[in-house]
């Protein structure tokens, strides 16, 4: 696996390693750094678990590890430990957008009800004629 596919550097992952569960049962675990990078990739990109790049390992492993660690509270402990380290962040990220919409984009004033024409209400002449088509009924 190429180095640029890892979301966490070796130094960053070394800080996380003590917070990860270490009791292995059954088959030897897939590399935690690789799987963690795959989980971060899925969460950041918003793609489906089935669409994870194969470089991160089996897709089922990524999902199962994310779900099991979430159920056992490992992710919360990791985030809390990283937040408790203190100090100002080296980066501040803000994710927002401001898009102006047209005033009638949400239905405008009054909603979707039909409004009578002003002409007949004011005593004026109609601007359209009734249809002269007779039904065959």
Buried (B, 14 or more C-beta within 10 A) or exposed (E): BEEEEBBBEEEEBEBBEEBBEEEEEEEEBBEBBBBBBBBBBBEEEEEEBEEBBEEBBBBEBBBEBBEEBEEEEBBEEBEEEEEEEEEEEEEEEEEEEEEEEEEEEEEEEEEEEEEEEEEEEEEEEEEEEEEEEEEEE
